Amino acid sequence: MKKVCLLLANGFEAVEASVFTDVIGWNNFEGDGTTKLVTVGARDTLKCTWNFTVTPELHIKDLNVDDFHALAIPGGFEEAGFYEDAYSEDFLSVIKEFDRQGKIIASICVGSLPIGKSGVLNGRKGTSYSLNDRKRQKELAQFGVNVIPDQPIVIDNNIITSYNPATAFDVAFTLLELLTSKENTHNVKRLMGFI
């Protein structure tokens, strides 16, 4: 079983988290059955950007990176307190350890910013939210990232970043393909009505 850690910061965007739960879940039931997703958070209860609450299955302090094959990070809104958790030492340490072990790290939109802040994208390619005068892409560049501004999804070795919420399903399917196969991912996309 290939386990995905869905790392949630308070203030995360629900739609960006749900694509990972759905794609990995659909694969578990309708695809090759080899994937499982576990939600992990820095708090016992998390509030998403638009105010509903989520109870993660595992607290970040109890996370053992060795148990997982990939890390998924949805973005969130500064106004909802996203960066308070996403820039915490616990959160950044998880990112560093996944990268140190060469495991896949998939992020959507500003989910790339804690990856950048952790230092693992320094000198590598990535992207982040592309609108509002590219403010978030400029922030990512300040972490030493070679920002590719107009490419929706950027993959640099084991790290996937993307430039807005509209890329969410594509990022989740890219992660599934890396964990399983192109053929299996095609079948899950078909069953979910994408093709």
N, C-alpha and C positions, 0 to 999 in steps of 0.2 A: 504494500500500500504506500503510495506516494502522498505524503502529508504536506499541506500548504498552511503556513501560519498567516492568518489575516490579522495584521497588526493595526489596531484601531486607536487613534488619538481622540480624545474628547473633541467634539466639534467636527468630526469626520462627515463627509457627504455620503448619505445613505445609498444613493444610486451607484456611487463608485465602489462601495463595499459589496453591494448586492450582486453586481456582475460576477464577482469572484465566487460568491456563495452559489449562485445559480449555475454557472458554467461548470464548476468543479462538482457540484451536486448532480447536475444532469449527467455528467460523465459517470459518476458513481452508480446511478440507477440505469441509465440508458446507453452509456458508452461502454468503454472497456472495463469499467468497475474498479480501476486501480487508484483512484484519487480520493482523498478525504481532506476537508477543510476544518481548521480549528480557529475560533476567534480568540484573540489575545488582546488584553487592554491593560493600561496602567492604573485603572480604577475599577472598583467592583461594579459600578454602573456608569455607562457612558451616555452622553446626550449628543445626538448627531446635530448637524448644522440646523436642521429645521425642527428641532426640539423633541423628537420622540427618543425614548431611551432604549438602550441595549445592554444586556448583561453578557459580558464575554465569558467564554467557557473556561478560560485560564487567565490568571493574573500574570503580568509580565515578569514578576520576580520568580515565578515558578516555571518559566519557560526554559526548556532545554533544546537549544538549537540543533543538537545532534539528532533529535527525533524527527526533524523536518527536512524536506527536500527543496522547499521554496518559501519565499517571503512575499506577501502581497501587501501593498500600502496604498489605500485610497487617500485622496486629498481631502481638504476641508477649508473652512473659512476662518480667517483671522478673527473676525467679529464674534465667532462662536468659541474662541479659545483654542483653536486647533494647534497652534505652535507651542502652547504651554506644555502639552504632552509630547508633541512631535519633536520638539527640540530638547526634551529632557535627556539626562545622561542614560537612563535605562533604555529609552527608545533608540538612541543613537548607538548604544552598545550592541543591541540586537542586530542592527544593520551591519555594523562592523564585523560581527561574528559570522553572519551569513556570508558576507563577502569574503572573509578570510578563508572560509571553507569552500569558496567557489560555487556556492549555491545560487540559484536563480533568485533575483530580486525584481519584482514587477510593481511599478507604481503608475498611478493615474494622476494627471494634472499636477497640483502642487504637492502631491505625495513624493515627488522628486526632491523637494527642498530639504527634508530631513536627511535624505540620502546624500545630497550635496554637503550639508552641514557636517555629516559624519566623517567626511574626508575621503570616502571610498571612490568618489567620482572625480577627484582632483586630477586634472590632466586628461580626462576621458570625455567622451561625448554624451550629451543628454539634452533634455528639453523640459519645459514647464509651461504653465499657463501663458498663452500667447497674446491675450488681448489686454486692454487697459494700459496701452503704451508699453507693453512687454515688461511691466514692472517685475513680475515673478521670474521671468527669464533673466533679467538683469541681476536679480538677487542670486539666482543659481550661478551665474557667471562669477559673482563675487566669491564663491566657494572654489574657484579654480576650474570650473567645468567649461568645456568647449561646447557652448550652446549652439544647437542646430535649430534656428528659429522657426523655419517654415515646414519642417517635417513633422507630421502628426505623431509618429512613433519612432523613437530612436533606440536602437539596441547597441550597447557596447559590451561585448563579451557576455557576462552573466546578468547585466542590468538593463531593464526595460523602463523607459520613461515616455511620457506622452504629454501633449500640449493642451488638452482641455477635456471636459467630461464626455464629449461626443466620441472620444476614442475608447471609452471604457470597455465595451464588449470586445473590440479588437485586441486590446491588451490582454483581457482574460482568455480569449481564444489563442493568442500567441503563447501565453503561459501554458495552457493545456497542451498545445502542440509540442512545446519543449519538454513537457513531462511525459507525454505519451507518444503520439505520432501524427503525421499530417493526415493520414487516412482516418484515424479515429476522430480527430478534431473535425474533419469534413463531415463525418457521420453525425456528430453531436450538433454541429451547425445546422445540418439538414433537419434533424429531429426537432430542433428549437425554431425552425422556420426561417432561418437566415438565408438559406439557399434552396 
